[in-house]
Structures are given as structure tokens and as C-alpha cells.
Amino acid sequence: MKILAVVGSRRKKGNTSILMQEALKPFKMQDIETKLIFLDDYNINDCNGCEGCKETYKCVINDDMQKIYPEILESDAIILGSPAYFYNISANMKAFIDRCYCFEVFDNDDRSVWMGLNEALGGKYAAVIAVSEQEKEEDMGFTAEAMLKPLEALGYRVVSIVKALHLFKAGEALNNEKAMKAAKQAGTKLLKTLQLKERVKTQLSRDQL
Ligand SMILES: Cc1cc2nc3c(=O)[nH]c(=O)nc-3n(C[C@H](O)[C@H](O)[C@H](O)COP(=O)(O)O)c2cc1C
């Protein structure tokens, strides 16, 4: 089992980073492989809509996203985290998500027929963590949804959504019990979902013998 956590804040000691690490704790406690990446450490260009990925499901843009694609494919679950930037995700999270367009599969004649590559391969699981300064959820805008909807389109079932409000200064999340608890619970739920999947798969393969 492998979990990939993608941080869309440039603040390495910021609130998104802290909450993402908290969400990974339940996995680490069970010695499950996790990888936390900061998008800011990678040079990721915007999707240019060239459709070069159409036949192969591989993006033709030669930049650091090529280092992240194998991580996405190898992971059993993904956690996306972003601060609210003007009611939306950060620019680097948006660029990352757009570059996952290569994992979308369309019918050749009818583009209303489509699925995420993950869906074709049996489905995967995800969680999202959105962080905002303001206290009211509406002031976070569609930060969580801007990660949730693309993940669903890419064939992930999003089992946990954390909306961590009222966090401004980098590191403040550490003192926010509610947010820390919600992040850990999100990780626990994702872990339990993956364990349930394993259990069902084992049971089915045993019953077929
Ligand atoms: C460019 C920018 C735009 C922001 N827009 C919002 C916003 O729309 N709503 C909000 O509640 N907070 C907003 N914030 C505050 C951040 O979401 C908040 O400080 C968050 O804790 C930052 O997360 P980080 O520590 O992981 O970087 C904005 C911050 C910046 C720098």
C-alpha cells in the first residue's frame, strides 16, 4: 500500500503542510509507505491542451510532472491539500490537477462518453484538505470542491473532505485541535477504506479457490 500526499502551498511549514502530515500519521503508525510532495519543489508547466496524451494517456510535456506521474500511478490513494487563494485552490495545485488531464479517457466519436483511467482500472481512493483564513466556510469558496470534482472525474472516490477554517499564520494549525483532529480522522478513514478493500479482495480470491 502506498499513499501520495500533494501539498499545494508554497509554505513548507504552513497550515496545509501540517494538516497533510497529520493525515498521514495513521498510515505511518502502521508502517505503510507514504510520500509527501510539495508542488513548489517541482517545475510544473500549465497544460496547453495539445491533446498529445490522447492515445497513450501520457503527457508529452517534458518537465518535472514526469517525475510525479509514476508516483500517482503507483499510489493506492492520494491526498490533495491546498490553501484557499481567492476562494479557490492555489495556482500550483491547479496546474498539477490540469496536468492530470492525460489520465482522462474519452470515446473517439462521442466526448460525452468518458472516464478516468483509474475508473477503468478498478477505482482508487482520495481525501482533500482545504485551508482558509476566514472563519466562515463560504469565505473558503470552492477550494475543497476544486480538488474534489477533478479527483472524482479522475476515478477517485473521495472519502474524506477537511475544510480547516480560521487559520492564517504559517504553523497556526498546530494549535488548532479541531483542524488537527479532522485531518487525522480523514487519514484514518482513508486507511480504513483501503483496508476494507484489501479484506474484500482477499475474501473474494479465497472464496474462488
Ligand atoms: C493570495 C492569497 C489569497 C487568499 N485567499 C483567501 C480566501 O479567499 N479565503 C480565505 O479564507 N483565506 C484566504 N487566504 C488565506 C490563506 O488561505 C491562509 O492563510 C492559509 O492558512 C494559508 O495556508 P498555508 O499556511 O498552508 O499556506 C489567502 C492567502 C493568500 C496568500
The ligand as an SDF file (V2000), in Angstrom:
LIG
                    3D

 31 33  0  0  0  0  0  0  0  0999 V2000
   -3.1490   35.0550   -2.3490 C   0  0  0  0  0  0  0  0  0  0  0  0
   -3.9290   34.6360   -1.1340 C   0  0  0  0  0  0  0  0  0  0  0  0
   -5.3070   34.5340   -1.2320 C   0  0  0  0  0  0  0  0  0  0  0  0
   -6.0520   34.1270   -0.1310 C   0  0  0  0  0  0  0  0  0  0  0  0
   -7.4030   33.9860   -0.2600 N   0  0  0  0  0  0  0  0  0  0  0  0
   -8.1430   33.5410    0.7940 C   0  0  0  0  0  0  0  0  0  0  0  0
   -9.5470   33.3790    0.6670 C   0  0  0  0  0  0  0  0  0  0  0  0
  -10.1450   33.5510   -0.3840 O   0  0  0  0  0  0  0  0  0  0  0  0
  -10.2510   32.9920    1.7700 N   0  0  0  0  0  0  0  0  0  0  0  0
   -9.6370   32.7600    2.9810 C   0  0  0  0  0  0  0  0  0  0  0  0
  -10.3200   32.4350    3.9480 O   0  0  0  0  0  0  0  0  0  0  0  0
   -8.2900   32.8630    3.1020 N   0  0  0  0  0  0  0  0  0  0  0  0
   -7.5230   33.2560    2.0420 C   0  0  0  0  0  0  0  0  0  0  0  0
   -6.1550   33.3630    2.1700 N   0  0  0  0  0  0  0  0  0  0  0  0
   -5.5040   32.9540    3.4350 C   0  0  0  0  0  0  0  0  0  0  0  0
   -4.9010   31.5390    3.3840 C   0  0  0  0  0  0  0  0  0  0  0  0
   -5.7980   30.6060    2.8410 O   0  0  0  0  0  0  0  0  0  0  0  0
   -4.4900   31.1080    4.7890 C   0  0  0  0  0  0  0  0  0  0  0  0
   -3.5020   31.9850    5.3030 O   0  0  0  0  0  0  0  0  0  0  0  0
   -3.9680   29.6870    4.8760 C   0  0  0  0  0  0  0  0  0  0  0  0
   -3.7920   29.3340    6.2270 O   0  0  0  0  0  0  0  0  0  0  0  0
   -2.6510   29.5120    4.1310 C   0  0  0  0  0  0  0  0  0  0  0  0
   -2.2850   28.1520    4.1510 O   0  0  0  0  0  0  0  0  0  0  0  0
   -0.7430   27.6870    4.2150 P   0  0  0  0  0  0  0  0  0  0  0  0
   -0.2320   28.0530    5.5780 O   0  0  0  0  0  0  0  0  0  0  0  0
   -0.7960   26.2190    4.0010 O   0  0  0  0  0  0  0  0  0  0  0  0
   -0.0240   28.3890    3.1120 O   0  0  0  0  0  0  0  0  0  0  0  0
   -5.3900   33.8170    1.0840 C   0  0  0  0  0  0  0  0  0  0  0  0
   -3.9950   33.9430    1.1680 C   0  0  0  0  0  0  0  0  0  0  0  0
   -3.2780   34.3660    0.0780 C   0  0  0  0  0  0  0  0  0  0  0  0
   -1.7710   34.4840    0.1980 C   0  0  0  0  0  0  0  0  0  0  0  0
  1  2  1  0
  2  3  1  0
  2 30  2  0
  3  4  2  0
  4  5  1  0
  4 28  1  0
  5  6  2  0
  6  7  1  0
  6 13  1  0
  7  8  2  0
  7  9  1  0
  9 10  1  0
 10 11  2  0
 10 12  1  0
 12 13  2  0
 13 14  1  0
 14 15  1  0
 14 28  1  0
 15 16  1  0
 16 17  1  0
 16 18  1  0
 18 19  1  0
 18 20  1  0
 20 21  1  0
 20 22  1  0
 22 23  1  0
 23 24  1  0
 24 25  2  0
 24 26  1  0
 24 27  1  0
 28 29  2  0
 29 30  1  0
 30 31  1  0
M  END
$$$$
